[in-house]
Amino acid sequence: MAKRRINHDPNQFVNTDVHRRQLQLAVQTALPTNVHVLARNFARSSASSYWLLMLDSVSYSAPRFLTLRIADHSLWLSNHDQLAVTWEAGDFTTIQQTLRQRLTPTTLQQYSYELSNLDIVTLRLILHLEQHQLIWLVQLSPTIAKAYKNQRLDLHDDFPSAKLLLGNMNNSSLQLVPVKQPAFQARLSQYFGRNLLFSQFTSHQLLRLLPTNQWIRPLLRQLPPTPHLEQQLAATYGTAFVRIYVEAIRQQAQLQAI
C-alpha cells in the first residue's frame, strides 16, 4: 500500500509558540553531540528560521560557528556563507531526519567558520555605531532594488560594487556619509551572508544593514576581548576610515542634543 502523504498548511504553523518549540526540539535532537545552538531567530511572516550553531572547541583549535537556514523557499542572496535546508512547514519529523543526514563531519567542516581578531573588532565597531544610532547601508542597482527580493543579490559580484554609506539608523535619508573601504565592505558582505547582519529595504534603492544583536552579542562572549579597538581599526582600514565614523558619531550626538 502506498504511503499516504500528509499535506501541511504552512500558514497553520508560522509564527506560533508551538511551532517554534517543535522546530527547536527537532533541530536540537538532530544536532551531532559536538554542536549546540548558540542563537536563533524566526522570520515574522514565513516559515524561515536561522540558527547560529557553535561547534565544540575541543575538536578545533578555535571556536567554529555555522549558520543554518531552514526555509520553505530559496534565499535571495547568492554566495551566502550558510547551510540552507529546505522544508515543508510543519513537517518536523522530516526536517529532523534531513538535518541528521546533512550535518555530517564533512558538511560541518565545509560550512563552519572561525572569526579572526579582525572579525571581532569589526563586529564590535558595528555594535558601537548602532549604540550611537548609526548603521551601514548599500545603494543597490535599480534592477535589484526595484525587484525587491525577486532579483538575486550576489554577495561576491553585486555587493562589492554597491555604494557604501554610513547613516542614521532611524532616518535613512539623514546624515548619509559615503565610505570607500573595500576591505571593510567585503567583511560586511560576509557577515550579511552569515546572518550576522539583516536587511531592510528603503526608498532611493538603499538597503539598510542592521546587526543581528541576538546573534552577535552571544557570539562575542565566546571570543577573546579586543583592547585598543580604534588603533586596530586604523591599522587595518586606515585612519581616514576611523575619522569618518568618529565624525559621524560626533554629528549624531549634536543632532540628538538639539
C-alpha positions in Angstrom: 0.0 0.0 0.0 1.4 3.4 -1.0 2.2 5.7 1.9 -0.4 8.5 2.2 1.3 11.9 2.0 0.3 14.3 4.7 -0.3 17.8 3.4 0.6 20.6 5.7 -0.8 24.2 5.6 2.3 26.4 6.1 0.2 29.2 7.5 -1.0 27.0 10.2 2.5 26.7 11.7 4.1 30.1 11.1 4.8 32.4 14.0 3.2 30.4 16.8 4.9 29.5 20.0 4.0 25.8 19.5 5.6 25.8 16.0 8.8 27.3 17.3 9.1 25.0 20.2 8.5 22.0 18.0 11.0 23.2 15.4 13.6 23.9 18.1 13.2 20.4 19.5 13.6 18.9 16.1 16.7 20.9 15.4 18.3 20.2 18.8 17.7 16.5 18.7 19.2 16.3 15.2 22.4 18.0 16.0 25.6 16.0 16.4 26.9 15.8 20.0 29.7 18.3 19.3 27.3 21.0 18.1 24.8 23.2 20.0 22.5 26.1 19.3 24.1 29.4 20.3 21.3 31.7 19.0 18.3 31.6 16.7 15.7 33.8 15.1 12.5 33.3 13.2 11.1 35.2 10.3 7.9 37.1 11.1 5.8 36.3 8.0 7.2 33.0 6.7 8.4 29.6 7.8 12.0 30.6 7.6 14.3 30.4 10.6 18.0 31.0 11.2 20.2 29.1 13.7 23.7 30.1 14.8 25.4 26.8 15.7 28.6 26.5 17.7 31.0 23.6 17.3 32.8 22.5 20.4 36.3 23.9 20.5 37.7 20.6 21.8 37.6 19.4 18.2 39.2 22.5 16.8 42.0 24.9 17.7 39.5 27.8 17.9 35.7 28.1 18.2 33.9 27.5 15.0 30.4 28.6 14.1 27.8 27.6 11.4 24.8 29.5 10.1 21.9 27.2 9.4 18.9 28.4 7.4 15.7 26.3 7.4 13.1 27.7 5.0 10.4 26.7 2.5 11.8 29.0 -0.2 15.2 29.8 -1.6 17.3 32.6 -0.2 17.6 35.7 -2.4 21.3 36.0 -1.7 23.9 34.3 -3.9 27.3 33.2 -2.5 26.0 33.3 1.1 28.0 31.6 3.8 25.4 29.4 5.4 24.0 25.9 5.2 20.5 26.2 3.7 18.0 23.4 4.2 14.5 23.3 2.6 11.5 22.0 4.5 7.7 21.8 4.3 6.5 24.0 7.1 5.2 21.9 10.0 6.8 18.6 8.9 9.0 18.4 12.0 9.8 14.7 11.6 11.2 15.1 8.1 13.3 18.2 8.9 14.8 16.3 11.8 15.7 13.4 9.5 17.1 15.8 6.9 19.3 17.6 9.4 20.7 14.3 10.7 21.6 13.4 7.1 23.1 16.8 6.3 25.1 17.6 9.4 27.9 15.2 8.7 31.5 15.9 9.8 32.3 16.8 6.2 29.4 19.3 6.0 30.3 20.8 9.4 33.8 21.4 8.2 32.7 22.8 4.9 30.2 25.3 6.2 31.6 26.3 9.6 33.8 29.3 10.0 36.2 30.9 12.6 36.2 34.5 13.5 39.6 36.2 13.4 40.7 39.1 15.7 39.8 41.5 12.8 36.3 40.0 12.6 35.9 40.6 16.4 37.0 44.2 16.3 34.8 44.8 13.1 31.7 43.3 14.8 32.4 45.4 17.9 32.6 48.5 15.7 29.2 47.7 14.2 27.6 47.4 17.6 29.4 50.5 18.8 28.0 52.5 15.9 24.5 51.1 16.5 24.6 52.4 20.1 25.1 55.9 18.5 22.1 55.3 16.1 24.4 54.7 13.1 24.2 51.8 10.7 25.7 50.8 7.3 23.7 51.0 4.1 24.4 50.0 0.5 22.9 51.5 -2.6 21.7 48.7 -4.8 21.4 48.8 -8.6 18.0 49.9 -9.9 17.2 46.4 -11.2 17.8 44.7 -7.9 16.2 47.4 -5.8 13.0 47.5 -7.9 12.6 43.7 -7.9 12.9 43.7 -4.1 13.9 40.0 -3.2 12.8 38.6 -6.6 16.1 39.5 -8.1 19.1 37.8 -6.6 21.9 39.8 -4.9 25.3 38.2 -5.5 27.5 38.9 -2.5 30.6 38.3 -4.5 29.8 40.4 -7.5 26.9 42.9 -6.8 27.6 43.8 -3.1 31.3 44.9 -3.5 30.3 47.3 -6.4 27.4 48.9 -4.4 27.9 52.3 -2.9 28.6 52.0 0.8 27.1 54.6 3.2 27.1 55.3 6.9 23.8 56.7 8.0 21.2 57.3 10.7 19.5 54.2 11.9 16.0 55.7 12.2 16.1 58.0 9.1 17.9 56.6 6.1 17.9 60.0 4.3 19.6 61.8 7.1 23.4 62.1 7.5 24.4 59.7 4.7 28.2 59.6 4.5 29.8 57.8 1.6 32.6 55.4 2.7 35.0 53.8 0.3 36.8 51.0 2.1 36.7 47.7 0.0 38.2 45.5 2.8 35.6 46.7 5.3 32.8 46.3 2.7 33.9 42.8 2.0 33.5 41.9 5.7 30.0 43.4 5.7 29.2 41.2 2.7 30.4 38.1 4.6 28.5 39.0 7.8 25.4 39.6 5.8 25.8 36.2 4.2 26.1 34.6 7.6 23.0 36.4 9.0 25.1 38.4 11.4 23.5 41.4 9.6 19.9 41.5 8.4 18.5 43.8 5.8 15.6 46.2 5.3 14.8 47.9 2.0 14.3 51.7 1.9 13.5 54.2 -0.8 16.3 55.5 -3.0 17.5 52.0 -3.7 19.1 51.7 -0.2 19.5 48.5 1.7 19.8 49.0 5.4 22.2 46.5 7.2 21.4 46.1 10.8 23.3 44.0 13.3 21.6 40.8 14.4 22.2 41.6 18.0 20.7 38.3 19.4 23.5 36.6 17.4 26.5 38.9 17.6 26.4 39.5 21.4 26.4 35.8 22.5 28.9 35.1 19.8 31.3 37.8 21.0 31.0 36.4 24.6 32.6 33.2 23.3 35.6 35.1 21.8 38.6 37.0 23.4 38.4 40.7 24.3 39.8 43.3 21.8 41.6 46.1 23.6 42.7 49.2 21.7 39.8 48.9 19.3 40.3 52.1 17.5 44.0 51.5 16.9 43.3 48.1 15.5 40.7 49.5 13.1 43.0 52.3 12.0 45.8 49.8 11.3 43.5 47.7 9.2 41.1 50.1 7.5 43.1 53.3 7.7 43.0 56.4 9.8 40.7 58.1 7.2 38.1 55.4 7.8 38.3 55.9 11.6 37.9 59.7 11.2 34.8 59.2 9.1 32.9 57.2 11.7 34.2 59.3 14.7 32.9 62.4 12.9 29.6 60.7 12.2 29.3 59.9 15.9 30.0 63.5 16.8 27.4 64.8 14.4 24.9 62.3 15.6 25.4 63.4 19.2 24.8 67.0 18.1 21.6 66.1 16.4 20.4 64.3 19.5 21.2 67.3 21.6 19.0 69.7 19.5 
